Structure formats: structure tokens, C-alpha cells
């Protein structure tokens, strides 16, 4: 959420996707309760503010599918499948 994208293993990206999707859906309501729920999972207040002030309004009319996973190949050291999980653009 801080950077908008992260490169990690494909398995971790698939685990992260539902977590981020639910967090953004909760943030779209903008209530104090949803802010407190997000605060449980987001480490920094600045990140929570970005979630509620920038990201949630960007996806206000979208029902879901806020992230995408792009496969980026294999990691050199151990051959693990790598993927980039990122927030989609608002126009999409």
C-alpha cells in the first residue's frame, strides 16, 4: 500500500491479494470503525492515511479487483517463481 507495488514470490503475492482487496473495500466506507480495523493491519499511520485519502477514493466506483499479479520470471538464487503485485490504475 505504501509503494503501490511489490515484487515477491508468486505464492506470497497470491496470499497477499485477498488481504489487500478486503482492506481497500473496508477503506471505501470511510467510517471510524473501518479506520480502526485497518489500523490493526497497517503498521504506520501515514500508510493508513494514504489508504483512506488516496487509494479508497480512487476505487470508489469499482466493485473489486483492485490489484493485479504479473509474473516476472525466476529468482536467480533458488529458481523461485517471482511475481509483482500492484494496484491497478484508476482508469481501468
N, CA, C and O atoms as CSV, one atom per row, in Angstrom:
chain,resi,resn,atom,element,x,y,z
A,1,UNK,N,N,0.841,-1.188,0.000
A,1,UNK,CA,C,0.000,0.000,0.000
A,1,UNK,C,C,0.881,1.245,0.000
A,1,UNK,O,O,0.538,2.247,-0.627
A,2,UNK,N,N,2.001,1.187,0.691
A,2,UNK,CA,C,2.892,2.344,0.741
A,2,UNK,C,C,3.426,2.707,-0.633
A,2,UNK,O,O,3.408,3.878,-1.013
A,3,UNK,N,N,3.896,1.728,-1.380
A,3,UNK,CA,C,4.540,1.992,-2.662
A,3,UNK,C,C,3.637,1.713,-3.858
A,3,UNK,O,O,3.940,2.150,-4.969
A,4,UNK,N,N,2.554,1.007,-3.657
A,4,UNK,CA,C,1.658,0.690,-4.757
A,4,UNK,C,C,1.984,-0.618,-5.450
A,4,UNK,O,O,1.154,-1.147,-6.189
A,5,UNK,N,N,3.177,-1.152,-5.227
A,5,UNK,CA,C,3.576,-2.412,-5.855
A,5,UNK,C,C,4.718,-3.022,-5.055
A,5,UNK,O,O,5.452,-2.325,-4.353
A,6,UNK,N,N,4.853,-4.345,-5.177
A,6,UNK,CA,C,5.949,-5.049,-4.512
A,6,UNK,C,C,6.261,-6.298,-5.325
A,6,UNK,O,O,5.367,-6.936,-5.881
A,7,UNK,N,N,7.557,-6.636,-5.382
A,7,UNK,CA,C,7.955,-7.871,-6.049
A,7,UNK,C,C,8.295,-8.904,-4.986
A,7,UNK,O,O,9.108,-8.655,-4.096
A,8,UNK,N,N,7.665,-10.059,-5.091
A,8,UNK,CA,C,7.830,-11.128,-4.115
A,8,UNK,C,C,7.629,-12.457,-4.840
A,8,UNK,O,O,7.482,-12.479,-6.062
A,9,UNK,N,N,7.623,-13.553,-4.103
A,9,UNK,CA,C,7.364,-14.838,-4.746
A,9,UNK,C,C,5.890,-14.903,-5.152
A,9,UNK,O,O,5.042,-14.215,-4.585
A,10,UNK,N,N,5.615,-15.727,-6.124
A,10,UNK,CA,C,4.249,-15.843,-6.637
A,10,UNK,C,C,3.281,-16.324,-5.557
A,10,UNK,O,O,2.151,-15.842,-5.480
A,11,UNK,N,N,3.714,-17.262,-4.730
A,11,UNK,CA,C,2.852,-17.787,-3.669
A,11,UNK,C,C,2.498,-16.695,-2.662
A,11,UNK,O,O,1.346,-16.592,-2.240
A,12,UNK,N,N,3.477,-15.884,-2.277
A,12,UNK,CA,C,3.214,-14.801,-1.332
A,12,UNK,C,C,2.304,-13.746,-1.944
A,12,UNK,O,O,1.457,-13.183,-1.250
A,13,UNK,N,N,2.467,-13.472,-3.228
A,13,UNK,CA,C,1.608,-12.499,-3.906
A,13,UNK,C,C,0.163,-12.986,-3.923
A,13,UNK,O,O,-0.762,-12.198,-3.728
A,14,UNK,N,N,-0.031,-14.273,-4.155
A,14,UNK,CA,C,-1.384,-14.829,-4.163
A,14,UNK,C,C,-2.014,-14.796,-2.777
A,14,UNK,O,O,-3.228,-14.632,-2.654
A,15,UNK,N,N,-1.206,-14.950,-1.736
A,15,UNK,CA,C,-1.706,-14.858,-0.363
A,15,UNK,C,C,-2.035,-13.415,0.006
A,15,UNK,O,O,-2.983,-13.166,0.751
A,16,UNK,N,N,-1.269,-12.475,-0.503
A,16,UNK,CA,C,-1.425,-11.068,-0.164
A,16,UNK,C,C,-2.642,-10.440,-0.839
A,16,UNK,O,O,-3.265,-9.539,-0.276
A,17,UNK,N,N,-2.981,-10.900,-2.020
A,17,UNK,CA,C,-4.046,-10.283,-2.806
A,17,UNK,C,C,-5.386,-10.169,-2.078
A,17,UNK,O,O,-5.926,-9.064,-2.022
A,18,UNK,N,N,-5.961,-11.246,-1.512
A,18,UNK,CA,C,-7.253,-11.103,-0.832
A,18,UNK,C,C,-7.180,-10.170,0.375
A,18,UNK,O,O,-8.146,-9.470,0.679
A,19,UNK,N,N,-6.042,-10.159,1.060
A,19,UNK,CA,C,-5.861,-9.280,2.213
A,19,UNK,C,C,-5.957,-7.810,1.790
A,19,UNK,O,O,-6.663,-7.025,2.423
A,20,UNK,N,N,-5.254,-7.445,0.728
A,20,UNK,CA,C,-5.256,-6.058,0.248
A,20,UNK,C,C,-6.627,-5.686,-0.304
A,20,UNK,O,O,-7.113,-4.580,-0.066
A,21,UNK,N,N,-7.250,-6.596,-1.034
A,21,UNK,CA,C,-8.573,-6.320,-1.608
A,21,UNK,C,C,-9.588,-6.024,-0.503
A,21,UNK,O,O,-10.359,-5.071,-0.613
A,22,UNK,N,N,-9.594,-6.827,0.552
A,22,UNK,CA,C,-10.538,-6.613,1.658
A,22,UNK,C,C,-10.239,-5.317,2.395
A,22,UNK,O,O,-11.158,-4.622,2.828
A,23,UNK,N,N,-8.970,-4.991,2.540
A,23,UNK,CA,C,-8.576,-3.762,3.220
A,23,UNK,C,C,-9.063,-2.533,2.448
A,23,UNK,O,O,-9.560,-1.582,3.052
A,24,UNK,N,N,-8.926,-2.546,1.142
A,24,UNK,CA,C,-9.387,-1.420,0.319
A,24,UNK,C,C,-10.905,-1.330,0.349
A,24,UNK,O,O,-11.451,-0.230,0.425
A,25,UNK,N,N,-11.596,-2.459,0.291
A,25,UNK,CA,C,-13.057,-2.453,0.347
A,25,UNK,C,C,-13.548,-1.853,1.658
A,25,UNK,O,O,-14.503,-1.076,1.661
A,26,UNK,N,N,-12.913,-2.200,2.763
A,26,UNK,CA,C,-13.281,-1.613,4.055
A,26,UNK,C,C,-12.986,-0.116,4.079
A,26,UNK,O,O,-13.766,0.662,4.628
A,27,UNK,N,N,-11.874,0.285,3.493
A,27,UNK,CA,C,-11.482,1.697,3.490
A,27,UNK,C,C,-12.448,2.548,2.674
A,27,UNK,O,O,-12.582,3.745,2.929
A,28,UNK,N,N,-13.113,1.954,1.712
A,28,UNK,CA,C,-14.052,2.715,0.880
A,28,UNK,C,C,-15.234,3.244,1.680
A,28,UNK,O,O,-15.828,4.249,1.291
A,29,UNK,N,N,-15.592,2.596,2.787
A,29,UNK,CA,C,-16.704,3.097,3.597
A,29,UNK,C,C,-16.312,4.369,4.328
A,29,UNK,O,O,-17.148,5.251,4.528
A,30,UNK,N,N,-15.048,4.475,4.729
A,30,UNK,CA,C,-14.550,5.689,5.355
A,30,UNK,C,C,-15.018,5.933,6.779
A,30,UNK,O,O,-14.854,7.042,7.287
A,31,UNK,N,N,-15.590,4.946,7.433
A,31,UNK,CA,C,-16.091,5.129,8.796
A,31,UNK,C,C,-14.960,4.991,9.812
A,31,UNK,O,O,-13.883,4.485,9.500
A,32,UNK,N,N,-15.224,5.442,11.014
A,32,UNK,CA,C,-14.253,5.312,12.094
A,32,UNK,C,C,-13.967,3.841,12.376
A,32,UNK,O,O,-12.827,3.460,12.641
A,33,UNK,N,N,-15.004,3.027,12.318
A,33,UNK,CA,C,-14.829,1.590,12.558
A,33,UNK,C,C,-13.891,0.975,11.514
A,33,UNK,O,O,-13.006,0.195,11.864
A,34,UNK,N,N,-14.078,1.318,10.242
A,34,UNK,CA,C,-13.206,0.763,9.205
A,34,UNK,C,C,-11.776,1.271,9.365
A,34,UNK,O,O,-10.825,0.554,9.053
A,35,UNK,N,N,-11.618,2.506,9.849
A,35,UNK,CA,C,-10.283,3.051,10.110
A,35,UNK,C,C,-9.585,2.263,11.220
A,35,UNK,O,O,-8.391,1.978,11.133
A,36,UNK,N,N,-10.330,1.921,12.247
A,36,UNK,CA,C,-9.756,1.145,13.348
A,36,UNK,C,C,-9.416,-0.277,12.908
A,36,UNK,O,O,-8.394,-0.829,13.317
A,37,UNK,N,N,-10.268,-0.865,12.078
A,37,UNK,CA,C,-9.974,-2.201,11.554
A,37,UNK,C,C,-8.708,-2.175,10.705
A,37,UNK,O,O,-7.876,-3.077,10.800
A,38,UNK,N,N,-8.561,-1.152,9.883
A,38,UNK,CA,C,-7.365,-1.026,9.049
A,38,UNK,C,C,-6.134,-0.799,9.912
A,38,UNK,O,O,-5.050,-1.288,9.594
A,39,UNK,N,N,-6.296,-0.060,11.001
A,39,UNK,CA,C,-5.184,0.210,11.901
A,39,UNK,C,C,-4.599,-1.041,12.526
A,39,UNK,O,O,-3.431,-1.057,12.914
A,40,UNK,N,N,-5.401,-2.085,12.626
A,40,UNK,CA,C,-4.906,-3.357,13.158
A,40,UNK,C,C,-3.866,-3.986,12.235
A,40,UNK,O,O,-2.942,-4.657,12.693
A,41,UNK,N,N,-4.025,-3.764,10.939
A,41,UNK,CA,C,-3.198,-4.455,9.953
A,41,UNK,C,C,-2.133,-3.572,9.316
A,41,UNK,O,O,-1.153,-4.081,8.772
A,42,UNK,N,N,-2.313,-2.263,9.378
A,42,UNK,CA,C,-1.363,-1.346,8.755
A,42,UNK,C,C,-0.439,-0.810,9.845
A,42,UNK,O,O,-0.902,-0.298,10.864
A,43,UNK,N,N,0.857,-0.930,9.628
A,43,UNK,CA,C,1.826,-0.617,10.676
A,43,UNK,C,C,1.975,0.880,10.949
A,43,UNK,O,O,2.174,1.274,12.099
A,44,UNK,N,N,1.885,1.714,9.924
A,44,UNK,CA,C,2.156,3.140,10.079
A,44,UNK,C,C,0.905,3.968,9.827
A,44,UNK,O,O,0.102,3.646,8.951
A,45,UNK,N,N,0.747,5.017,10.587
A,45,UNK,CA,C,-0.411,5.895,10.435
A,45,UNK,C,C,-0.422,6.564,9.052
A,45,UNK,O,O,-1.487,6.762,8.466
A,46,UNK,N,N,0.752,6.908,8.539
A,46,UNK,CA,C,0.842,7.542,7.219
A,46,UNK,C,C,0.310,6.608,6.134
A,46,UNK,O,O,-0.334,7.053,5.183
A,47,UNK,N,N,0.579,5.329,6.280
A,47,UNK,CA,C,0.082,4.348,5.316
A,47,UNK,C,C,-1.438,4.240,5.400
A,47,UNK,O,O,-2.110,4.150,4.373
A,48,UNK,N,N,-1.978,4.248,6.604
A,48,UNK,CA,C,-3.434,4.205,6.775
A,48,UNK,C,C,-4.075,5.459,6.190
A,48,UNK,O,O,-5.124,5.378,5.551
A,49,UNK,N,N,-3.452,6.615,6.403
A,49,UNK,CA,C,-3.973,7.856,5.827
A,49,UNK,C,C,-3.974,7.796,4.309
A,49,UNK,O,O,-4.929,8.235,3.669
A,50,UNK,N,N,-2.903,7.252,3.727
A,50,UNK,CA,C,-2.836,7.115,2.272
A,50,UNK,C,C,-3.941,6.179,1.777
A,50,UNK,O,O,-4.562,6.431,0.744
A,51,UNK,N,N,-4.178,5.108,2.517
A,51,UNK,CA,C,-5.223,4.155,2.152
A,51,UNK,C,C,-6.586,4.833,2.097
A,51,UNK,O,O,-7.343,4.629,1.148
A,52,UNK,N,N,-6.900,5.634,3.104
A,52,UNK,CA,C,-8.218,6.258,3.190
A,52,UNK,C,C,-8.345,7.522,2.341
A,52,UNK,O,O,-9.433,7.808,1.842
A,53,UNK,N,N,-7.270,8.281,2.165
A,53,UNK,CA,C,-7.355,9.555,1.458
A,53,UNK,C,C,-7.036,9.453,-0.028
A,53,UNK,O,O,-7.572,10.228,-0.821
A,54,UNK,N,N,-6.179,8.520,-0.426
A,54,UNK,CA,C,-5.768,8.427,-1.826
A,54,UNK,C,C,-6.316,7.189,-2.532
A,54,UNK,O,O,-6.912,7.286,-3.605
A,55,UNK,N,N,-6.109,6.034,-1.922
A,55,UNK,CA,C,-6.432,4.775,-2.598
A,55,UNK,C,C,-7.930,4.500,-2.622
A,55,UNK,O,O,-8.474,4.166,-3.674
A,56,UNK,N,N,-8.608,4.634,-1.484
A,56,UNK,CA,C,-10.047,4.338,-1.426
A,56,UNK,C,C,-10.866,5.229,-2.367
A,56,UNK,O,O,-11.729,4.705,-3.071
A,57,UNK,N,N,-10.641,6.549,-2.415
A,57,UNK,CA,C,-11.407,7.368,-3.367
A,57,UNK,C,C,-11.117,7.012,-4.826
A,57,UNK,O,O,-11.986,7.145,-5.688
A,58,UNK,N,N,-9.901,6.563,-5.095
A,58,UNK,CA,C,-9.527,6.192,-6.464
A,58,UNK,C,C,-10.360,5.013,-6.963
A,58,UNK,O,O,-10.647,4.919,-8.156
A,59,UNK,N,N,-10.750,4.113,-6.055
A,59,UNK,CA,C,-11.525,2.935,-6.427
A,59,UNK,C,C,-12.977,3.029,-5.962
A,59,UNK,O,O,-13.626,1.998,-5.782
A,60,UNK,N,N,-13.497,4.226,-5.767
A,60,UNK,CA,C,-14.838,4.423,-5.205
A,60,UNK,C,C,-15.929,3.760,-6.045
A,60,UNK,O,O,-16.888,3.226,-5.486
A,61,UNK,N,N,-15.807,3.780,-7.356
A,61,UNK,CA,C,-16.853,3.222,-8.212
A,61,UNK,C,C,-16.574,1.774,-8.612
A,61,UNK,O,O,-17.414,1.136,-9.246
A,62,UNK,N,N,-15.433,1.265,-8.257
A,62,UNK,CA,C,-15.057,-0.099,-8.630
A,62,UNK,C,C,-15.499,-1.078,-7.547
A,62,UNK,O,O,-15.327,-0.805,-6.359
A,63,UNK,N,N,-16.061,-2.203,-7.941
A,63,UNK,CA,C,-16.598,-3.191,-7.000
A,63,UNK,C,C,-15.539,-4.139,-6.444
A,63,UNK,O,O,-15.746,-4.721,-5.379
A,64,UNK,N,N,-14.447,-4.306,-7.112
A,64,UNK,CA,C,-13.399,-5.223,-6.670
A,64,UNK,C,C,-12.318,-5.299,-7.723
A,64,UNK,O,O,-12.369,-4.573,-8.716
A,65,UNK,N,N,-11.350,-6.156,-7.526
A,65,UNK,CA,C,-10.268,-6.301,-8.498
A,65,UNK,C,C,-9.344,-5.100,-8.501
A,65,UNK,O,O,-9.056,-4.533,-9.556
A,66,UNK,N,N,-8.879,-4.711,-7.327
A,66,UNK,CA,C,-8.036,-3.524,-7.199
A,66,UNK,C,C,-6.569,-3.822,-7.466
A,66,UNK,O,O,-5.781,-2.898,-7.667
A,67,UNK,N,N,-6.190,-5.088,-7.472
A,67,UNK,CA,C,-4.786,-5.460,-7.648
A,67,UNK,C,C,-4.622,-6.384,-8.843
A,67,UNK,O,O,-5.578,-6.994,-9.321
A,68,UNK,N,N,-3.382,-6.471,-9.313
A,68,UNK,CA,C,-3.046,-7.430,-10.368
A,68,UNK,C,C,-1.718,-8.077,-10.024
A,68,UNK,O,O,-0.864,-7.474,-9.374
A,69,UNK,N,N,-1.560,-9.307,-10.467
A,69,UNK,CA,C,-0.321,-10.045,-10.240
A,69,UNK,C,C,0.313,-10.312,-11.601
A,69,UNK,O,O,-0.297,-10.925,-12.477
A,70,UNK,N,N,1.544,-9.842,-11.762
A,70,UNK,CA,C,2.289,-10.044,-13.001
A,70,UNK,C,C,3.479,-10.953,-12.710
A,70,UNK,O,O,4.284,-10.659,-11.826
A,71,UNK,N,N,3.591,-12.045,-13.442
A,71,UNK,CA,C,4.722,-12.949,-13.248
A,71,UNK,C,C,5.972,-12.309,-13.857
A,71,UNK,O,O,5.935,-11.782,-14.970
A,72,UNK,N,N,7.080,-12.364,-13.107
A,72,UNK,CA,C,8.307,-11.705,-13.566
A,72,UNK,C,C,9.456,-12.675,-13.815
A,72,UNK,O,O,10.576,-12.235,-14.078
A,73,UNK,N,N,9.218,-13.945,-13.741
A,73,UNK,CA,C,10.269,-14.917,-14.024
A,73,UNK,C,C,10.745,-15.634,-12.779
A,73,UNK,O,O,10.050,-15.683,-11.765
A,74,UNK,N,N,11.941,-16.189,-12.874
A,74,UNK,CA,C,12.513,-16.972,-11.780
A,74,UNK,C,C,13.597,-16.173,-11.066
A,74,UNK,O,O,14.323,-15.396,-11.685
A,75,UNK,N,N,13.695,-16.376,-9.762
A,75,UNK,CA,C,14.758,-15.747,-8.975
A,75,UNK,C,C,16.063,-16.486,-9.253
A,75,UNK,O,O,16.086,-17.713,-9.353
A,76,UNK,N,N,17.134,-15.734,-9.376
A,76,UNK,CA,C,18.420,-16.317,-9.748
A,76,UNK,C,C,18.952,-17.306,-8.712
A,76,UNK,O,O,19.468,-18.360,-9.084
A,77,UNK,N,N,18.839,-16.992,-7.437
A,77,UNK,CA,C,19.437,-17.819,-6.391
A,77,UNK,C,C,18.842,-19.200,-6.252
A,77,UNK,O,O,19.576,-20.187,-6.222
A,78,UNK,N,N,17.514,-19.295,-6.167
A,78,UNK,CA,C,16.887,-20.589,-5.904
A,78,UNK,C,C,15.845,-20.994,-6.942
A,78,UNK,O,O,15.224,-22.048,-6.807
A,79,UNK,N,N,15.645,-20.189,-7.962
A,79,UNK,CA,C,14.720,-20.548,-9.026
A,79,UNK,C,C,13.256,-20.382,-8.671
A,79,UNK,O,O,12.389,-20.907,-9.369
A,80,UNK,N,N,12.961,-19.655,-7.589
A,80,UNK,CA,C,11.565,-19.462,-7.179
A,80,UNK,C,C,10.836,-18.579,-8.187
A,80,UNK,O,O,11.410,-17.630,-8.723
A,81,UNK,N,N,9.577,-18.895,-8.437
A,81,UNK,CA,C,8.743,-18.072,-9.316
A,81,UNK,C,C,8.515,-16.723,-8.654
A,81,UNK,O,O,8.045,-16.666,-7.518
A,82,UNK,N,N,8.836,-15.650,-9.337
A,82,UNK,CA,C,8.661,-14.309,-8.799
A,82,UNK,C,C,7.469,-13.646,-9.478
A,82,UNK,O,O,7.133,-13.953,-10.622
A,83,UNK,N,N,6.837,-12.732,-8.747
A,83,UNK,CA,C,5.684,-12.016,-9.282
A,83,UNK,C,C,5.654,-10.621,-8.683
A,83,UNK,O,O,6.184,-10.383,-7.597
A,84,UNK,N,N,5.033,-9.713,-9.399
A,84,UNK,CA,C,4.860,-8.339,-8.932
A,84,UNK,C,C,3.372,-8.131,-8.700
A,84,UNK,O,O,2.565,-8.300,-9.613
A,85,UNK,N,N,3.010,-7.763,-7.466
A,85,UNK,CA,C,1.616,-7.450,-7.161
A,85,UNK,C,C,1.528,-5.935,-7.068
A,85,UNK,O,O,2.330,-5.296,-6.387
A,86,UNK,N,N,0.538,-5.362,-7.766
A,86,UNK,CA,C,0.423,-3.910,-7.813
A,86,UNK,C,C,-1.028,-3.484,-7.847
A,86,UNK,O,O,-1.907,-4.246,-8.249
A,87,UNK,N,N,-1.266,-2.256,-7.420
A,87,UNK,CA,C,-2.593,-1.665,-7.521
A,87,UNK,C,C,-2.808,-1.263,-8.969
A,87,UNK,O,O,-1.900,-0.730,-9.608
A,88,UNK,N,N,-3.987,-1.510,-9.486
A,88,UNK,CA,C,-4.256,-1.137,-10.867
A,88,UNK,C,C,-4.490,0.359,-10.951
A,88,UNK,O,O,-4.709,1.016,-9.933
A,89,UNK,N,N,-4.444,0.897,-12.151
A,89,UNK,CA,C,-4.699,2.327,-12.319
A,89,UNK,C,C,-6.191,2.589,-12.178
A,89,UNK,O,O,-7.001,1.684,-12.379
A,90,UNK,N,N,-6.558,3.807,-11.837
A,90,UNK,CA,C,-7.955,4.152,-11.573
A,90,UNK,C,C,-8.799,4.113,-12.840
A,90,UNK,O,O,-10.003,3.867,-12.765
A,91,UNK,N,N,-8.198,4.350,-13.995
A,91,UNK,CA,C,-8.955,4.406,-15.249
A,91,UNK,C,C,-9.414,3.037,-15.723
A,91,UNK,O,O,-10.391,2.932,-16.464
A,92,UNK,N,N,-8.719,1.993,-15.304
A,92,UNK,CA,C,-9.011,0.640,-15.793
A,92,UNK,C,C,-10.359,0.138,-15.347
A,92,UNK,O,O,-10.742,-0.983,-15.681
